[in-house]
Amino acid sequence: MRNRSEGWKHAKVSGHRNEVLIAEKIMNDLDFSNQLKTILKKDFVIRKVEADGLKNKKVIDVFGTKTTQKTDLKIFWENNSFTNISIKKSKSGQVFLISFENFIKGFELQFNSKIPSDVKRALSLFINGAKDIEDILSNEEYQKSDNKIVKYEKRKKRLTWETLKKYDHELTEALLFWLKKNVRDLILFCFQRGLVMQESNWAEYLWYYNTINENNNNITLKIEKIAEELSSIKYQKNIIPGDRTGGTTIQLPFGFLQWHQKKLQFHQKMDLIIEGFNLNK
């Protein structure tokens, strides 16, 4: 049985191994590559395929430094064009892990927007960054009757949703409103761009494919289309706080947001994405 740290390491290594195996399969299996070309609507000869593998290639980010790109696989065509693909080996799991500060600054730079101060405040209390968090946690007025939740909040130095709502109901409303109005860009941030500056390094497709286990999926979706489908008013209604342990997560049309080591951890769920995505379009 692996502990959490060992589990993350194994998932990372096996994920990269999966990318390399897929690249080899594209180059060596004609039927497989022809099926992929049909899905991608390409009628060119594949010149080569590059998998990030274990190299973890870094590219320029919106801050002018270096970051890991969302693209796991790059297919080069005979006409000198290329297709960038993000590969998910598992039906669910982490899609983006980012610090509070980088989320705020990165999102604003990536989408040329300004996140309202009340939304920043809500996230700083729910995730990390609020300088007065300990004062709030020690105030009995905002403490839950469930002692387990109180201990959890003090240990993690964050507010669960119910405590945040008790502290300032308007902050919770502001955060949900912002998420609903910006869910399209949030999907692009998590799946397509991350902090990567150059569009040539953004992922164009999300590909669920597992070459390591027999129980695999083979589903390829255009990320721009996912963002379009899941940002409709119908799916905005799915953006709600989680109901466990006082509300430690926020449910999203593509998965959920939770706290992880003082960072925002976005999870993806293939079943949710497919449910909101019309494969016939």
N, C-alpha and C positions, 0 to 999 in steps of 0.2 A: 504494500500500500504506500503510494507516494504522499508526502506532505504537500502543502499548498505550493511551496517554493519549487519543489521537485516536479510537481505537476505542471507548473507554468513553463519550466525549462524543457520538459518533455514535449509539451504542446508546441513550443517554438521550434524545436529541432525537427519534430515530425512534420510540422507545417512546411518548413523549408524543404525538407526531403520530398514532400508531396509535390511541391512546385517543380523541382528538378525532374522528377519522374514524369510529370505531365509534359514538360518541355521535350523530353526524350520521346514520349509517346506521339506527340504531334509530328515530330520529324521522322519517326520510324514506322508509323501506322497510317497508311494511306487512307483507309476507310475512315479512321478516326479524324484525321485532319480535314478530309472532305466534308464530314458532318459539321465540324467546327466552322469551316469556311461558309457553309450554307447559313448557319446561325448568325455569323458575323456579317453576312451579305457581302462576302468578298469573292472575287473571281480571279484573284492573282495567285501566282506561285509563291509559296512561302520560302523566303530566302534563308532565314534563320530564326531561332527562338532563343531568347535569353531569359533565364530564371534568376531571380535575386539570390536564391539558395541561401547559404550561410554567410554570404559576404556582407549582408546588411548595407548595401550601397546607400550613401548619404547624398542628398541633393540640397540646393539652396532653398532656404525657407523665407517666409515673409518678413523675418527679422534680420535677414542678411547673414544668417549663420547656416548651419547644416541640420537636416532632419531626415528621418526615414520616410521614404515615399510609400504611397498607398499601392503603387503598381508592383505586383509580384512577378508578372510575366509580360514580356514584350515580344510581340510577333512582328517581324520585319518582312514586308512584301516586296515582290520584284519591281514594283513601280516606285520604290524608295519611301513608301508610306509605312506607318506602323500602327499597331493596335495595343493599347495598354490594358491589362487585365488584373483585377484583384481577385485572388483565389481564397476561398474559405473551405477548409477541409471538414469542418464540423458544421452541423445545422444551427448551432447556437454558440455564442462565446463573445469574447471581447472584440470590438471593432475599432475602438479608439480609447486611449488612456492619455489624459492631459491634465496638467496642473491648472488650478483656478486662474492664476495670472495669465498663463499662456492661452487659455481658452478665451478669456475676455479680449486680450490684445490681438490674438491670432484671428479670432472671428471677425473683429472689427476691421482688421487689415485685409483679410481675405475677401470680405464682401462689401468693403467700403461703407461700413455702417457704424452706428453708435449704439451700444447697448445701454438702455436707460439705467440710471443710478439705482432705482428701486429693485431692478432685476439683478444687478450686481450685488446689492446688499442681500437679497434673498439667497442667491447662490453662495455667497461668502458664509452665510450662517448654516446653510444646508450642507455645504461641502467643506469649505475651508477658507480662511483668510480674514475672518472677522476678529478684530483686535479685542473686542469686548465680549467675546464668546464666554469666557469663564465667569464674568460678572453676571451674564444672563443665566448661565447654568446654575449658579449658586443662589439665584433668586427663587425662593419657594413659590412665588406667584405663578411661575411658568413651569414648575415641576409637575410631572405626571404622577398619578396615584400608583402606577406600576413602577415599583422600585427597580426592576430589571431595565426598564427604558431609561430611567434616570442614570443608572450606572453606565449604561451603554453610551449615552450622550456625553457624560463626563470623561469616559475613557477615550472616545473618538474625538472629543472637542468639536462637536457639531450638534445641530438641532434636528430632531426628526420632524416630519411634516406636521404632526399634530402640535408639537411644541412651537414650531415656527408660526403656525396658524394662531395659536394662543398669544404668542408674543406680538404679532402684527399680522392680522388677517389680510390686510391690503397687500402685503409683500407676497403672500402666496398667490393671490389673484393676479398680481402683476407678472409673476414668474410664469404661471400657466398661460396667461394671455400672450406673453412674448414667445413662448415655445410653440404655441399654436400658429402664430403669425409668421414664425421663422423656421418652421419644421422643414420646409424645402431646402433652405440653405444649411440647416443642421444636418440633413441627410448627406448633402454634398460634402460638407465639412468632414463628416465621419467616414464616409465610404470612398469619396472621389479625391479629395484634396489634402485633408489634414492641414499641415502648416506649409506644404509645398508651394513655392511661388510660381514656377513655370508650368503653364498648361500642358506642355509636352511631356511632363512627368506625372500628370494626373491620371488616375485610373478611369477608363471609359466603361468597362464592363465588370460586373460582379459574377464570378463563376464558382458555383458550389460543385466541387468535384474532389473525390477522395480516392486516390489510387492505392492507398495503404491498407484500408479495410475493405472487406467484401461488401459491407453494407454502405454503399456510397450513393451519392446523388450526382446528377449531371444536369444542372440547371444554369443557364447563362442569361443574365438580365442586364440591360443597359442602365447604368446608374442614373443618368438624367431622367429616364422614364420612371424609375423607382421613385425618385424625388417628386416627380410630377403627380404620380398616382397617389402616393401616401400623404401628400400635403393637401389633398382635397378636404373640404369641410367635413365630409363623412368620417374621415380618419383622424381629423383634428380632435374629434370627440373622444378618441382613445387616449389622449394625453391627460392622464389623471395620476394622483399620488398613489403609491402602493399602500396596501392596508395591513401590512405586517409590521410588528414591533414599532408601532406608532407612526409608521410611514417612513421607511428608509430609502425608498426608491421612487422614481417617477416613471410611469409606464409611457411608452412612446409607440407610434405606429409600426416601427421597425424593431422594437425590443424594449430596452429600458435603460435608465440612467441610475447609477448608484455611486456611493462613496467607496473609494479604494485607496488606502494609503494617502489620504488627504488630497486625492485627485478625483476628477470626474471620469468615471469609467462607463463608457457607452457599450451596451451589449446588443448584438444582433440576433434575431430569431428568423430563420429561413421561412418557417411556416407562416409567420405574421406577414413577412414581405410578400410571399406568394399570394396570400389571401387578399392583399390589397393591390395586386398587380395583375392586370389583364394580359395574359400570355399571348392572346390573339392579336394584340395591337402591335 
